């Protein structure tokens, strides 16, 4: 992972994860009438980053894509 702000400025930096949050909503995976599996997990993971040059940002992603 690279800091996009540093890249724009032509700098390099180290990137650190400060915090991670996960939602914990309930859901029920199921198989439909045709036998296809559905795992529509609505939960998300949010990661808070900072770089060694002081830039901060968040990224949010689906738990299904982890």
C-alpha positions, 0 to 999 in steps of 0.5 A: 500500500502507498499513500496517494497524497505522497505519490502526488507529491513525488514523496515516499512514506511508510503506511501504518494501520491505526484502527480497524472497525467491523460492523456486526449485523446479523444475516442468513446465508441461503441456497435458492430454489436452483441450488445457488448459494447466496452469502449476502453479508452486509457487514463492512470493514473500515481501516484508518491509515496514516503515513510517515509524512502525516497524511491520514485516510480511511478505506471501507470494504465489504466483508465478502471481498476480504 
